[in-house]
Amino acid sequence: MHRIDPHVLDTETEGVNLRPGTLRDQLGDAPALLVFLRHFG
């Protein structure tokens, strides 16, 4: 398991079904599993 760099957590996010704010705002205070998917299309 790796920890996410605080700089990344403070990056603004935008997208469908996301709250306004940063990645930290999206994840909340509870432990979370974050999976990155890449689309080659």
mmCIF file of the N, C-alpha and C atoms, coordinates in Angstrom:
data_MODEL
# 
_entry.id   MODEL 
# 
loop_
_atom_site.group_PDB 
_atom_site.id 
_atom_site.type_symbol 
_atom_site.label_atom_id 
_atom_site.label_alt_id 
_atom_site.label_comp_id 
_atom_site.label_asym_id 
_atom_site.label_entity_id 
_atom_site.label_seq_id 
_atom_site.pdbx_PDB_ins_code 
_atom_site.Cartn_x 
_atom_site.Cartn_y 
_atom_site.Cartn_z 
_atom_site.occupancy 
_atom_site.B_iso_or_equiv 
_atom_site.pdbx_formal_charge 
_atom_site.auth_seq_id 
_atom_site.auth_comp_id 
_atom_site.auth_asym_id 
_atom_site.auth_atom_id 
_atom_site.pdbx_PDB_model_num 
ATOM 1   N N  . MET A 1 1  ? 0.848   -1.160 0.000   1.00 0.00 ? 1  MET A N  1 
ATOM 2   C CA . MET A 1 1  ? 0.000   0.000  0.000   1.00 0.00 ? 1  MET A CA 1 
ATOM 3   C C  . MET A 1 1  ? 0.900   1.230  0.000   1.00 0.00 ? 1  MET A C  1 
ATOM 4   N N  . HIS A 1 2  ? 0.460   2.256  -0.731  1.00 0.00 ? 2  HIS A N  1 
ATOM 5   C CA . HIS A 1 2  ? 1.202   3.510  -0.808  1.00 0.00 ? 2  HIS A CA 1 
ATOM 6   C C  . HIS A 1 2  ? 0.318   4.649  -0.329  1.00 0.00 ? 2  HIS A C  1 
ATOM 7   N N  . ARG A 1 3  ? 0.928   5.642  0.254   1.00 0.00 ? 3  ARG A N  1 
ATOM 8   C CA . ARG A 1 3  ? 0.199   6.852  0.643   1.00 0.00 ? 3  ARG A CA 1 
ATOM 9   C C  . ARG A 1 3  ? 0.259   7.851  -0.500  1.00 0.00 ? 3  ARG A C  1 
ATOM 10  N N  . ILE A 1 4  ? -0.806  8.608  -0.671  1.00 0.00 ? 4  ILE A N  1 
ATOM 11  C CA . ILE A 1 4  ? -0.872  9.611  -1.726  1.00 0.00 ? 4  ILE A CA 1 
ATOM 12  C C  . ILE A 1 4  ? -0.192  10.879 -1.234  1.00 0.00 ? 4  ILE A C  1 
ATOM 13  N N  . ASP A 1 5  ? 0.648   11.458 -2.074  1.00 0.00 ? 5  ASP A N  1 
ATOM 14  C CA . ASP A 1 5  ? 1.351   12.701 -1.761  1.00 0.00 ? 5  ASP A CA 1 
ATOM 15  C C  . ASP A 1 5  ? 0.331   13.799 -1.430  1.00 0.00 ? 5  ASP A C  1 
ATOM 16  N N  . PRO A 1 6  ? 0.542   14.567 -0.358  1.00 0.00 ? 6  PRO A N  1 
ATOM 17  C CA . PRO A 1 6  ? -0.394  15.635 0.013   1.00 0.00 ? 6  PRO A CA 1 
ATOM 18  C C  . PRO A 1 6  ? -0.645  16.639 -1.118  1.00 0.00 ? 6  PRO A C  1 
ATOM 19  N N  . HIS A 1 7  ? 0.344   16.884 -1.956  1.00 0.00 ? 7  HIS A N  1 
ATOM 20  C CA . HIS A 1 7  ? 0.171   17.794 -3.094  1.00 0.00 ? 7  HIS A CA 1 
ATOM 21  C C  . HIS A 1 7  ? -0.923  17.272 -4.031  1.00 0.00 ? 7  HIS A C  1 
ATOM 22  N N  . VAL A 1 8  ? -0.963  15.969 -4.238  1.00 0.00 ? 8  VAL A N  1 
ATOM 23  C CA . VAL A 1 8  ? -1.981  15.364 -5.103  1.00 0.00 ? 8  VAL A CA 1 
ATOM 24  C C  . VAL A 1 8  ? -3.358  15.469 -4.448  1.00 0.00 ? 8  VAL A C  1 
ATOM 25  N N  . LEU A 1 9  ? -3.421  15.257 -3.144  1.00 0.00 ? 9  LEU A N  1 
ATOM 26  C CA . LEU A 1 9  ? -4.703  15.334 -2.436  1.00 0.00 ? 9  LEU A CA 1 
ATOM 27  C C  . LEU A 1 9  ? -5.316  16.729 -2.497  1.00 0.00 ? 9  LEU A C  1 
ATOM 28  N N  . ASP A 1 10 ? -4.476  17.754 -2.642  1.00 0.00 ? 10 ASP A N  1 
ATOM 29  C CA . ASP A 1 10 ? -4.969  19.132 -2.675  1.00 0.00 ? 10 ASP A CA 1 
ATOM 30  C C  . ASP A 1 10 ? -5.245  19.627 -4.089  1.00 0.00 ? 10 ASP A C  1 
ATOM 31  N N  . THR A 1 11 ? -5.217  18.739 -5.087  1.00 0.00 ? 11 THR A N  1 
ATOM 32  C CA . THR A 1 11 ? -5.507  19.089 -6.473  1.00 0.00 ? 11 THR A CA 1 
ATOM 33  C C  . THR A 1 11 ? -7.019  19.174 -6.684  1.00 0.00 ? 11 THR A C  1 
ATOM 34  N N  . GLU A 1 12 ? -7.465  20.225 -7.376  1.00 0.00 ? 12 GLU A N  1 
ATOM 35  C CA . GLU A 1 12 ? -8.893  20.382 -7.683  1.00 0.00 ? 12 GLU A CA 1 
ATOM 36  C C  . GLU A 1 12 ? -9.359  19.245 -8.594  1.00 0.00 ? 12 GLU A C  1 
ATOM 37  N N  . THR A 1 13 ? -10.573 18.773 -8.353  1.00 0.00 ? 13 THR A N  1 
ATOM 38  C CA . THR A 1 13 ? -11.143 17.709 -9.177  1.00 0.00 ? 13 THR A CA 1 
ATOM 39  C C  . THR A 1 13 ? -12.410 18.207 -9.853  1.00 0.00 ? 13 THR A C  1 
ATOM 40  N N  . GLU A 1 14 ? -12.716 17.628 -10.990 1.00 0.00 ? 14 GLU A N  1 
ATOM 41  C CA . GLU A 1 14 ? -13.983 17.912 -11.660 1.00 0.00 ? 14 GLU A CA 1 
ATOM 42  C C  . GLU A 1 14 ? -14.380 16.675 -12.435 1.00 0.00 ? 14 GLU A C  1 
ATOM 43  N N  . GLY A 1 15 ? -15.672 16.438 -12.513 1.00 0.00 ? 15 GLY A N  1 
ATOM 44  C CA . GLY A 1 15 ? -16.154 15.282 -13.250 1.00 0.00 ? 15 GLY A CA 1 
ATOM 45  C C  . GLY A 1 15 ? -17.583 14.951 -12.875 1.00 0.00 ? 15 GLY A C  1 
ATOM 46  N N  . VAL A 1 16 ? -18.098 13.936 -13.505 1.00 0.00 ? 16 VAL A N  1 
ATOM 47  C CA . VAL A 1 16 ? -19.469 13.495 -13.279 1.00 0.00 ? 16 VAL A CA 1 
ATOM 48  C C  . VAL A 1 16 ? -19.571 12.872 -11.888 1.00 0.00 ? 16 VAL A C  1 
ATOM 49  N N  . ASN A 1 17 ? -20.590 13.251 -11.143 1.00 0.00 ? 17 ASN A N  1 
ATOM 50  C CA . ASN A 1 17 ? -20.878 12.713 -9.806  1.00 0.00 ? 17 ASN A CA 1 
ATOM 51  C C  . ASN A 1 17 ? -19.791 13.001 -8.774  1.00 0.00 ? 17 ASN A C  1 
ATOM 52  N N  . LEU A 1 18 ? -19.010 14.076 -8.970  1.00 0.00 ? 18 LEU A N  1 
ATOM 53  C CA . LEU A 1 18 ? -18.011 14.475 -7.981  1.00 0.00 ? 18 LEU A CA 1 
ATOM 54  C C  . LEU A 1 18 ? -18.473 15.733 -7.269  1.00 0.00 ? 18 LEU A C  1 
ATOM 55  N N  . ARG A 1 19 ? -18.110 15.834 -5.997  1.00 0.00 ? 19 ARG A N  1 
ATOM 56  C CA . ARG A 1 19 ? -18.374 17.058 -5.242  1.00 0.00 ? 19 ARG A CA 1 
ATOM 57  C C  . ARG A 1 19 ? -17.396 18.134 -5.692  1.00 0.00 ? 19 ARG A C  1 
ATOM 58  N N  . PRO A 1 20 ? -17.767 19.401 -5.619  1.00 0.00 ? 20 PRO A N  1 
ATOM 59  C CA . PRO A 1 20 ? -16.793 20.457 -5.908  1.00 0.00 ? 20 PRO A CA 1 
ATOM 60  C C  . PRO A 1 20 ? -15.679 20.411 -4.865  1.00 0.00 ? 20 PRO A C  1 
ATOM 61  N N  . GLY A 1 21 ? -14.457 20.638 -5.287  1.00 0.00 ? 21 GLY A N  1 
ATOM 62  C CA . GLY A 1 21 ? -13.350 20.685 -4.340  1.00 0.00 ? 21 GLY A CA 1 
ATOM 63  C C  . GLY A 1 21 ? -12.166 19.862 -4.791  1.00 0.00 ? 21 GLY A C  1 
ATOM 64  N N  . THR A 1 22 ? -11.384 19.447 -3.814  1.00 0.00 ? 22 THR A N  1 
ATOM 65  C CA . THR A 1 22 ? -10.138 18.729 -4.074  1.00 0.00 ? 22 THR A CA 1 
ATOM 66  C C  . THR A 1 22 ? -10.339 17.216 -3.981  1.00 0.00 ? 22 THR A C  1 
ATOM 67  N N  . LEU A 1 23 ? -9.301  16.491 -4.352  1.00 0.00 ? 23 LEU A N  1 
ATOM 68  C CA . LEU A 1 23 ? -9.338  15.032 -4.206  1.00 0.00 ? 23 LEU A CA 1 
ATOM 69  C C  . LEU A 1 23 ? -9.530  14.658 -2.741  1.00 0.00 ? 23 LEU A C  1 
ATOM 70  N N  . ARG A 1 24 ? -8.927  15.412 -1.848  1.00 0.00 ? 24 ARG A N  1 
ATOM 71  C CA . ARG A 1 24 ? -9.088  15.173 -0.407  1.00 0.00 ? 24 ARG A CA 1 
ATOM 72  C C  . ARG A 1 24 ? -10.573 15.278 -0.019  1.00 0.00 ? 24 ARG A C  1 
ATOM 73  N N  . ASP A 1 25 ? -11.286 16.260 -0.596  1.00 0.00 ? 25 ASP A N  1 
ATOM 74  C CA . ASP A 1 25 ? -12.722 16.413 -0.331  1.00 0.00 ? 25 ASP A CA 1 
ATOM 75  C C  . ASP A 1 25 ? -13.506 15.200 -0.828  1.00 0.00 ? 25 ASP A C  1 
ATOM 76  N N  . GLN A 1 26 ? -13.112 14.644 -1.956  1.00 0.00 ? 26 GLN A N  1 
ATOM 77  C CA . GLN A 1 26 ? -13.803 13.486 -2.528  1.00 0.00 ? 26 GLN A CA 1 
ATOM 78  C C  . GLN A 1 26 ? -13.649 12.257 -1.640  1.00 0.00 ? 26 GLN A C  1 
ATOM 79  N N  . LEU A 1 27 ? -12.465 12.082 -1.069  1.00 0.00 ? 27 LEU A N  1 
ATOM 80  C CA . LEU A 1 27 ? -12.172 10.869 -0.306  1.00 0.00 ? 27 LEU A CA 1 
ATOM 81  C C  . LEU A 1 27 ? -12.748 10.900 1.101   1.00 0.00 ? 27 LEU A C  1 
ATOM 82  N N  . GLY A 1 28 ? -12.879 12.079 1.701   1.00 0.00 ? 28 GLY A N  1 
ATOM 83  C CA . GLY A 1 28 ? -13.420 12.178 3.055   1.00 0.00 ? 28 GLY A CA 1 
ATOM 84  C C  . GLY A 1 28 ? -12.411 11.760 4.107   1.00 0.00 ? 28 GLY A C  1 
ATOM 85  N N  . ASP A 1 29 ? -12.907 11.531 5.332   1.00 0.00 ? 29 ASP A N  1 
ATOM 86  C CA . ASP A 1 29 ? -12.039 11.238 6.475   1.00 0.00 ? 29 ASP A CA 1 
ATOM 87  C C  . ASP A 1 29 ? -11.810 9.753  6.715   1.00 0.00 ? 29 ASP A C  1 
ATOM 88  N N  . ALA A 1 30 ? -12.673 8.912  6.193   1.00 0.00 ? 30 ALA A N  1 
ATOM 89  C CA . ALA A 1 30 ? -12.562 7.467  6.426   1.00 0.00 ? 30 ALA A CA 1 
ATOM 90  C C  . ALA A 1 30 ? -11.548 6.851  5.464   1.00 0.00 ? 30 ALA A C  1 
ATOM 91  N N  . PRO A 1 31 ? -10.949 5.715  5.827   1.00 0.00 ? 31 PRO A N  1 
ATOM 92  C CA . PRO A 1 31 ? -10.050 5.033  4.891   1.00 0.00 ? 31 PRO A CA 1 
ATOM 93  C C  . PRO A 1 31 ? -10.785 4.735  3.579   1.00 0.00 ? 31 PRO A C  1 
ATOM 94  N N  . ALA A 1 32 ? -10.073 4.870  2.464   1.00 0.00 ? 32 ALA A N  1 
ATOM 95  C CA . ALA A 1 32 ? -10.695 4.667  1.154   1.00 0.00 ? 32 ALA A CA 1 
ATOM 96  C C  . ALA A 1 32 ? -9.736  3.926  0.232   1.00 0.00 ? 32 ALA A C  1 
ATOM 97  N N  . LEU A 1 33 ? -10.288 3.106  -0.629  1.00 0.00 ? 33 LEU A N  1 
ATOM 98  C CA . LEU A 1 33 ? -9.514  2.436  -1.669  1.00 0.00 ? 33 LEU A CA 1 
ATOM 99  C C  . LEU A 1 33 ? -9.642  3.280  -2.925  1.00 0.00 ? 33 LEU A C  1 
ATOM 100 N N  . LEU A 1 34 ? -8.516  3.719  -3.460  1.00 0.00 ? 34 LEU A N  1 
ATOM 101 C CA . LEU A 1 34 ? -8.514  4.560  -4.650  1.00 0.00 ? 34 LEU A CA 1 
ATOM 102 C C  . LEU A 1 34 ? -7.828  3.794  -5.768  1.00 0.00 ? 34 LEU A C  1 
ATOM 103 N N  . VAL A 1 35 ? -8.542  3.596  -6.872  1.00 0.00 ? 35 VAL A N  1 
ATOM 104 C CA . VAL A 1 35 ? -8.024  2.838  -8.009  1.00 0.00 ? 35 VAL A CA 1 
ATOM 105 C C  . VAL A 1 35 ? -7.960  3.766  -9.211  1.00 0.00 ? 35 VAL A C  1 
ATOM 106 N N  . PHE A 1 36 ? -6.811  3.801  -9.878  1.00 0.00 ? 36 PHE A N  1 
ATOM 107 C CA . PHE A 1 36 ? -6.653  4.617  -11.077 1.00 0.00 ? 36 PHE A CA 1 
ATOM 108 C C  . PHE A 1 36 ? -6.801  3.731  -12.303 1.00 0.00 ? 36 PHE A C  1 
ATOM 109 N N  . LEU A 1 37 ? -7.678  4.115  -13.199 1.00 0.00 ? 37 LEU A N  1 
ATOM 110 C CA . LEU A 1 37 ? -7.888  3.382  -14.447 1.00 0.00 ? 37 LEU A CA 1 
ATOM 111 C C  . LEU A 1 37 ? -7.460  4.266  -15.607 1.00 0.00 ? 37 LEU A C  1 
ATOM 112 N N  . ARG A 1 38 ? -6.832  3.677  -16.596 1.00 0.00 ? 38 ARG A N  1 
ATOM 113 C CA . ARG A 1 38 ? -6.441  4.408  -17.798 1.00 0.00 ? 38 ARG A CA 1 
ATOM 114 C C  . ARG A 1 38 ? -7.263  3.896  -18.963 1.00 0.00 ? 38 ARG A C  1 
ATOM 115 N N  . HIS A 1 39 ? -7.710  4.815  -19.789 1.00 0.00 ? 39 HIS A N  1 
ATOM 116 C CA . HIS A 1 39 ? -8.504  4.450  -20.958 1.00 0.00 ? 39 HIS A CA 1 
ATOM 117 C C  . HIS A 1 39 ? -7.663  4.722  -22.196 1.00 0.00 ? 39 HIS A C  1 
ATOM 118 N N  . PHE A 1 40 ? -7.342  3.680  -22.933 1.00 0.00 ? 40 PHE A N  1 
ATOM 119 C CA . PHE A 1 40 ? -6.542  3.811  -24.152 1.00 0.00 ? 40 PHE A CA 1 
ATOM 120 C C  . PHE A 1 40 ? -7.482  3.862  -25.348 1.00 0.00 ? 40 PHE A C  1 
ATOM 121 N N  . GLY A 1 41 ? -8.130  4.979  -25.567 1.00 0.00 ? 41 GLY A N  1 
ATOM 122 C CA . GLY A 1 41 ? -9.082  5.029  -26.644 1.00 0.00 ? 41 GLY A CA 1 
ATOM 123 C C  . GLY A 1 41 ? -9.074  6.276  -27.332 1.00 0.00 ? 41 GLY A C  1 
# 
